[in-house]
Amino acid sequence: MATKDFAVRTEPHVANLGALGELHFIPEVFGDEFLDGYTQVQAAQAALSGEEDLTKMDPEALRDVYGSMRGFLSRLMTPESAERFLRFEVVKAGKVVDHYRTREEADAKAAELGPTARVEDKSLRVPDRVLIELLEWTTELYGGGNDRPTTPSSGSSRASRRAGTPGKAPSRSKVSTRTAGRSAR
């Protein structure tokens, strides 16, 4: 009988935003949670047609990209952090009636309440560069970057054989430094 131990994270990942506080991200993603959200971000980015100059971009397409990035990140956060990060309040007669994590849900509720209801965006504001850094960081965390627990994957292809032949010259340290690489496994 074979036994194998697997590393599964149980503590949230923490993004420290200095004076803005911390955002906590779920320890692990399950199923297609990460891929589905990241696909939406990529689709929104594709709408920009590769344009890099912000002054030449369609403002609505750019707004969609930022919205999809924020939505993707909020789905990876713990409920408390997501609540701070994306918060749209429905206000009527000066009082908060309800709050939502998407603008669409908040707009629908406001329309249901009548013409005097409005939606206020009370989301945590972060600089664009920090938003992009958060996206890159979570991609590394959940998409298989350097911070993942290291375990062999049976689905991975074997490493290519090294070209040439191994040298016979002694190393500069005068001791053998030959080690078995991935191709030796």
N, C-alpha and C positions, 0 to 999 in steps of 0.2 A: 504494500500500500504506500502510495506517495503522499507526502505532505509538503505544502508550500505556504509560506507566510507572505501576505501582501500588505503593503503600507497604505492605509486609508486615513486621510486627514480628518480630524474631528474638530479642530480649532479654526475659527474664521481667520482669513487673511485680513490684514489691516493696512489701509492706505492712510498715512498721516499727512494731512493737508495743512499743517501748521496752525495758524490762527483760525482756519475754517473748521478745525476739528478732525475727527477720524471718520472714515467710511469702512465698514466691515463687509467682507465678501464671504459668501458661503465656502465652506472648506472644500467641497468637491461638487462637480456637476454630474448629473446622471442622464443617460440616454442621449438624446439629441438636443438638450437644452442649449449647450454652447453653440453647436453648429447651426441650429435654426436661427438664433439671434445674430450670429456673425454673418450669415448669409444675407440677412436684411441690411446690415451695415454695408456689405459689399455691393448690394444692389443699389443702395442710395448713392454710394461713391461712384458707381459706374454711370449714374445719371449726370455726373459732372463732366463726363467725356474727357477725362485726363487733364483738365485745365488746372494749372497750379497757381495762377495769379488770381487772388481773391477778388480783385476789382473787376475781373472779366467774367466771373461766375454768375449764373442766374441766382438771385437771392433766395428764391423759393426752393431751388434744388439744394442750395447750401444749407438752408434751414432744415430741409428733410434729412440731410446727412447728419447734422448735429443732433436732431431729434432722434434719429435711429441709433446713433452712438449712445446717447443718454438712456434711451430705452433698453438697449442691449446691456449696458453697465448696470442699470437698476435691477434687471432680472437676475444678475449674478450677486446682488447684495443681500445681506440679511434684511428682514422686513423693516427693522428700525432704521437702518441706513437708507434703504430704498425710499422710505417715507420722507426722509429729509432731502434726498437727492432729487426726487421728482414729486412735486406736490402742486396740484392745481385745485384751488379752492373756489367753490361756487358760493357767491355772496348774493344775498337778497335782503333789501331793507337794512343794509349795514351789518348784517349778521352772516357768519359762515354757516351755510346750510349743510354742506358736505365737502369732502375732498377726494381727489382721485389721483392716480399716477399717470394717467394719459390725458392729454388735452381733449381728445375726441370724446372720452367718457364725461369729462367735465362740461364740455359744450353741449352734449346731449341732455344732461341734467338741467343745465341753465335754460335750454330751449323748452324743456318740459315745465319749468317753473314760470315761464312767461318773459315778457320783454324787459322787465326791471331787474332780472337776475343777470349777473355777469360772472366771468371767470377771471380769477387773479392767479398769475403764475408766482408761486411762493417757493419754487425749486431752489436748491442750493446753487448759487452761481459760482462757477469755477472758470479760471482763464482757459482759453482754447487750448493752449499748449499743455495744460494739466489734463484736460479732457482727453487729448490724444495720448499723453503718457499713460493715463489710466487704461485706455483701450489697449495699448501695447503691452502693458503689464499683465492685464487679465488674459490676453491672448497667450502670453508665455505661461501663465499659471495653469490655465485650463486646456490650452491647445497643444500641450506637450513641450513647453519650453524647458529651460534649464532648471527651474525650481520644482519640477515634478519628481516624485519618488522614483528612483531608478530601479526598474525591474525589467528583465529581459522580455521581449515580446516574441511569441511564437510566430507572429505574422510578419516579422521583419525579414528582409532579405539578408543573406550573408554578405559580409564585407568582401570587396574585390581583393584578389591576390595582389601582393606587391610586385611591381615590375622589377626585373633584374634579379641578381643573385645576392645573397647576403655577403657582406664584406668580411675579410679575415683579419683586418688590421686591428690592433689593440686600441681601446679608447684612450682619450687624453688623460683620464684619471688612472690609467694603468690597471683597472679592474674591469671585469666583464660587466657590461650593462645591458646585455641582450635580454629582452623580455618577450614573452608571448603576446602577440597582438591579437586583434579580433579574428584575423584570418586563421590563427592557429587553433581556434576553438572548434 
